[in-house]
Amino acid sequence: LVSRENHPSRSMVSVRGVPIGGDNVTVIAGPCAVETPEQTLAAAQMARAAGAALLRGGAYKPRTSPYAFQGLGESGLKILADVREETGLPIVTEVVDPADVELVAGYADMLQIGTRNAQNFALLQAAGEAGRPVMLKRGMNATIEEWLMAAEYIAQRGNLDIVLCERGIRTFEKATRNTLDISAVPVAQNLSHLPVIVDPSHSGGKRDLVLPLSRAAIAVGADGIIVDVHPAPETALCDGPQALVGEDIEALADLAASLTALM
Ligand code: PEP
């Protein structure tokens, strides 16, 4: 279903009217985690200033440590919905448990499946039945074939509104949080008709890598990027070191403006 074999032209996914794919390069930005209404609104305003058309933000956070901030749950979803109301930015947010899919889909414009759940087949199937577009991150240890098969689990449930997201894979290299597999973008685009975007924040794991990796993603033909921003990264409850702030927002805005000029 997701292969290009039976579907030679590339697909476009619409998230509440915002296109991903086709001739577009879509910028998604926002905080890694929803923390407070004020922080989320400030991050959404930063996202908008940076040229983002969609707001990201996690209310359910799949953390490596069970002692780390796990997200606000439904109250975080309510904050996102309020911020959507205020800014007009549609919401992309992660779901981590099949039992929560209906609840999260009640607030979200696009469901995100994270790297740690990329082969949680029950979750993929539930997301496929939720009536919302799905962004599927590549599993950090997944081959491209495994990633596309994970997408197939969603598609098989009748949902072809799927966006693939390359977010870096595990390698021996320790200088970056994950190794951005930039070649995965054209490879996945050749094998599948689905749009493919890149997460330069979770792959690099460091603020100063986010813009160079974003440029690389765009140069290689990615259909979009998803970027962490935070009004006060030093106090962020999740992934502060990779969040853009201040001048970086202007640099991202310049990049987004150059994309608009290209379209
Ligand atoms: C995220 O985007 O919030 C996230 C946790 O990403 P990943 O699943 O790629 O680690």
Boltz pocket constraint, residues with backbone or C-beta under 6 A from the ligand:
constraints:
  - pocket:
      binder: B
      contacts: [[A, 32], [A, 58], [A, 62], [A, 94], [A, 113], [A, 114], [A, 115], [A, 116], [A, 137], [A, 138], [A, 167], [A, 199], [A, 202]]
      max_distance: 6.0
